[in-house]
Amino acid sequence: MDLSMTYEIIGYVASLLVAVSLMMRSVVRLRVINLFGAAIFTLYGLLIGAYPLTVMNLFIVLIDLYYLREFITSKGYFSLPNA
C-alpha cells in the first residue's frame, strides 16, 4: 500500500468518527468521539500539508477538551435529580 492510500484511509477514518459523533444522544459521548475524529483530522491535515484543515481541527480538539473538562468538574452534571 502506498503512502497516499494510507493518508486517504486516515482521512476516511477521521470523517467516519466525526459523522458518528454527530449521531450521539449523549453530549459527553459526542464530545469524546468528536475529539478523536478531530485529532485524527489534525494529523491528516499535517500529513497532507493542509494547514487550514489542521488549524481548524486543532481548534475543535481544544473546544472538545474544554467542554469535557467542564462536564467532569461540574458537580451537578453527573448527579441524579431529587426524587
Steps between C-alpha positions, in 0.01 A plus 500: 500500500647834401520806724221695331259210557599495869427874526166450329403227748594730790272767352212255463539378859495859627190577291324191627571585863373857460185375325437237769552760774215706357261207549560476876220590739741548788691827480796346684517209255470746210792704634722195559445349155524841334826560688654187349368587154635854516835378634533257210396777259773718652755230428358452151525872428863503610583196287352645182614857568148642531570752774155666509352153562762436768437829681121465490505145635757584766260774613217243511720269711556785746126578513416133563761479776367818662141376508599152616691658786193708583282187505743310721557783751132602517348355814143518374553338164537142621266518797151353509205737537318502834205260507 
